[in-house]
Amino acid sequence: MSYFLGVDGGQSHTTALVADARGRILGRGHAGPANHSREPGGRERLMRAIEESVGEALRGAGLLGAGAVGKVKFASAHLAMTGEPEEKAGVVRGLLRAERLRVGHDAPGALAGALAGGEGIIVLAGTGSVAYGEAGAGAKRRAARIGGHGYEFGDEGSAFAMARASLAAALRREDRGLAADALAGALQAHFRRGSLHLIAVDYYAGEISRDRLASFAARVGRLAERGGEAARAILDDAARGLAEMAAAAAARLEVGDAPVTVSYGGGVFRSRRLLRRFTAEVVGRVPRAAVVAPRFGPEVGALLLAYRDAGRRITRALLANVEAGAADS
């Protein structure tokens, strides 16, 4: 029997799916983050994430007892990883065996999951942000990646960008002698600091991590829903930035006046206001865009790419089996 592997490796966790040739999911595994392999300890963290997630999935499928995950050979394995995949390919090839083994960026996996293997565009906005799109099929398939340049040089509309904008706006207001608003109070409460300045100082000192700073974006969303003027401005600006990324992807794909499906993913889109604004902004910029909720998560997308890499068609029957397995697991 042939077995297929899809792995979604992200900044916070890694998920692996093992399935058969008909799309029936046999096992699922979870592990920690698989990002930043060039950082101190990053290679070991990546190895652990792959071994633990794939090992758990294989044991769930009844394909592995004790021993290394390399004991099982897959017909096709696709690993959709955050960061640059070239940094991770050598590590992966030392751990896994497959007739076809591909280590790619996480955005194509997210797109494949969201649109069930179909063409279109996805905008991802968590701690960072990136847009990715595909159009055409086979040898005529075109791809476009927008953003993903990190918090220093991009990440428009991301949770980090929203939190940074919030702190900057609150500090400007304070510097000008204006009364503190709800945003300033929320910042001090969230980070448990006695002043706005201390939040900035502790961020530069590394006592507040980038991920921790980005976590404030959820509060921005709640403040905006309650009518906070400053929070709404920040949220709406983020929605515009993300919509601009989708429009840039559509332009790069040369979709013209053809219909294009746009989906989304990441914690930023949990804000209902941001999603509404994003949808309106996308439709205003891309004439025949339809914004849809993702059908599957990125781990299913990685599995679908494993089938595609092996030259298998993503049929309705295969998708039905995948959907049933994803719902049960």
Protein Blocks (a to p, Z undefined) as FASTA:
>chain_A
ZZdddddddfkbccdddddfkopafbdcddddfehklbghklmmmmmmmmmmmmmmmmmn
opaceddfklpccfbdcdddehjfklmmmmmmmmpccfbdcdddfklmmmmmmnnopacd
dddddfbccddddedehjllccddeejiojklnopoiaklmmmmmmmmmmmmmmnopacd
fklmmmmmmnopabfklmmmmmmnopacfklmmmmmmmmmmmmmnopaklmmmmmmmmmm
mmmmmmmmmmmnonmjaccddddedjklmpmklmmmmmmmmmmmmmkaccdddfbdfklm
mmmmmmmmnopacdfklmmmmmmmmmmZZ
